[in-house]
Amino acid sequence: MSIGAPQYGGYNAQASTSTITLTAGDDMIQAIDPSGQSTLNVVLPDLGSTGQGRAVIDNTADAGSETLNIQDAANSNAVVGTPTQNESATCVFSEGSWVCVVGAAN
């Protein structure tokens, strides 16, 4: 099983003031409000060298200065995306790494 596997698609909305660590079984679409934090870390899981996964992470912040700091657990928590308010990151895991593209959510 890997995050965003077709059989596990799904949607999750949450607000948090501390690091969110996603796991392989989490919903593919994550709507996250940093709850006033200027930067909130969101850690994507290490899916191994042959794993595959997808995630869409939407920053639903209610203030423009709240940023999601998306990190790759497979690569020493390297930052792979930084969506700000009303931006989303579309992330794909392949060959041992996460790659994210950030853009407007609407």
C-alpha positions as CSV (number, residue, x, y, z in Angstrom):
1,M,0.0,0.0,0.0
2,S,1.2,3.5,-0.7
3,I,-0.2,7.0,-0.1
4,G,-2.6,7.9,-2.9
5,A,-2.8,4.3,-4.2
6,P,-5.9,4.2,-6.4
7,Q,-7.9,2.0,-4.0
8,Y,-7.2,4.5,-1.2
9,G,-7.7,7.9,-2.9
10,G,-9.8,9.8,-0.3
11,Y,-9.8,13.3,1.2
12,N,-8.8,14.6,4.6
13,A,-9.1,18.1,6.0
14,Q,-7.4,19.2,9.1
15,A,-5.9,22.1,11.0
16,S,-2.7,21.7,13.0
17,T,-0.1,23.7,14.9
18,S,2.5,21.0,14.9
19,T,4.3,18.8,12.3
20,I,2.0,16.5,10.3
21,T,3.7,13.2,9.3
22,L,1.8,11.4,6.6
23,T,1.9,7.6,6.3
24,A,1.5,5.2,3.4
25,G,-2.1,4.6,4.2
26,D,-3.2,8.2,4.4
27,D,-5.7,9.9,2.0
28,M,-4.3,11.1,-1.3
29,I,-5.8,14.6,-0.9
30,Q,-4.9,16.6,2.2
31,A,-6.4,20.0,2.9
32,I,-4.3,21.5,5.6
33,D,-4.8,24.8,7.6
34,P,-1.5,25.8,9.5
35,S,-3.7,27.4,12.2
36,G,-1.8,30.6,12.5
37,Q,1.7,29.0,12.2
38,S,4.0,31.0,9.8
39,T,5.4,27.6,8.7
40,L,4.0,24.2,9.3
41,N,6.0,21.1,8.3
42,V,4.2,18.3,6.4
43,V,6.4,15.1,6.1
44,L,5.7,12.8,3.1
45,P,6.5,9.1,3.9
46,D,9.5,7.1,2.7
47,L,7.9,4.5,0.3
48,G,11.2,2.6,-0.4
49,S,13.2,2.4,-3.6
50,T,10.4,0.7,-5.6
51,G,7.4,2.4,-4.0
52,Q,5.0,4.7,-5.8
53,G,2.7,7.3,-4.5
54,R,0.8,10.5,-5.1
55,A,-0.4,13.3,-2.9
56,V,-2.2,16.6,-3.4
57,I,-1.6,19.0,-0.5
58,D,-3.8,22.1,-0.4
59,N,-2.9,25.0,1.9
60,T,-6.3,26.2,3.3
61,A,-4.7,28.9,5.5
62,D,-6.9,31.8,6.4
63,A,-4.0,34.2,6.5
64,G,-1.5,34.9,3.7
65,S,1.6,34.4,5.8
66,E,1.0,30.7,6.6
67,T,3.2,28.4,4.5
68,L,3.3,24.6,4.4
69,N,6.8,23.2,4.3
70,I,6.5,19.8,2.5
71,Q,9.4,17.5,3.3
72,D,10.6,14.2,1.9
73,A,11.2,11.6,4.6
74,A,13.0,9.4,2.1
75,N,15.7,12.1,1.7
76,S,16.6,13.5,5.1
77,N,13.4,15.6,5.2
78,A,14.5,17.7,2.3
79,V,12.0,20.4,1.4
80,V,10.2,19.5,-1.9
81,G,7.4,22.2,-1.9
82,T,6.2,25.3,-0.1
83,P,2.6,26.1,-0.9
84,T,1.3,29.4,0.6
85,Q,-2.3,30.4,1.2
86,N,-4.6,29.1,-1.6
87,E,-1.8,27.1,-3.3
88,S,-1.6,23.3,-3.7
89,A,1.3,21.0,-4.2
90,T,0.9,17.9,-6.4
91,C,3.5,15.4,-5.3
92,V,4.6,12.1,-6.9
93,F,6.9,9.5,-5.3
94,S,9.1,7.6,-7.8
95,E,12.5,5.9,-7.6
96,G,13.0,6.8,-4.0
97,S,12.1,10.5,-4.0
98,W,9.2,12.8,-3.8
99,V,8.8,15.6,-6.4
100,C,6.2,18.3,-5.9
101,V,4.8,21.0,-8.2
102,V,3.2,24.0,-6.5
103,G,0.6,26.3,-8.0
104,A,-2.7,28.1,-7.4
105,A,-5.3,25.9,-5.9
106,N,-8.3,27.5,-7.6
